[in-house]
């Protein structure tokens, strides 16, 4: 059964805000783009970003979600989904069943990345990450727009679609890289973490996602946690913290 949400138009997420924290992008030397899950908010994933950034990013308790407190060289950028949901159905549904939310969500991620790059932060100093629906969008964005990023953190998510055709991603990347897709990500650090019994994310899809990202030249670390359920554990948080620290 379809889980339709009140998304209207061809680009339902276009007018939603970009929530920020840490340094203003114009003065930052690195950025983390974070994508929230179904039913969550950009502000909630920014709080996770503040955790993995440690003292490198903070926002005052009195500040509104759109208010940036300039405290360091790291900028946190989080797009917000319309009705708190990026696309209506499972990420395992046929792609057409999740449009236009899926494509609109990918554009929202792209705008957040562009915000950092337009401010002078190179792609290799931009880490993209997300949880659940957000992890699915993050991995799909990077696989569809491969370059050397500062990192990709996929927390309980994977590539979107009823099935994953590795060769399609490779062929698309090859078309953009003069025939050589194996270095499209140029060693971008990639972390995938998920439970072996996640009710929403099959373990097989996590491995399929890892295979695609490896084929595109990512330096992939995959960790499957026994009996964890759908969430983020301390080990994953620590690993992403290390990835963020490497941006400095």
Secondary structure, DSSP 8 states (H G I E B T S, - for coil): --------SS-TTTTS-EEEEES-TTT-SEEEEEE--TT--HHHHHHHHHHHHGGG----TTS-TT-----SSEEEEEE--GGG-S-SS-TTS-GGGGTTHHHHHHHHHHHHHHHHHHTT--GGGEEEEEETHHHHHHHHHHHHS-S--SEEEEES----SSS--HHHHHHHHHHHTTT--TTSSTT-EEEEEEETT-SSS-HHHHHHHHHHHHHTT-EEEEEEETT--SS--HHHHHHHHHHHHTT-
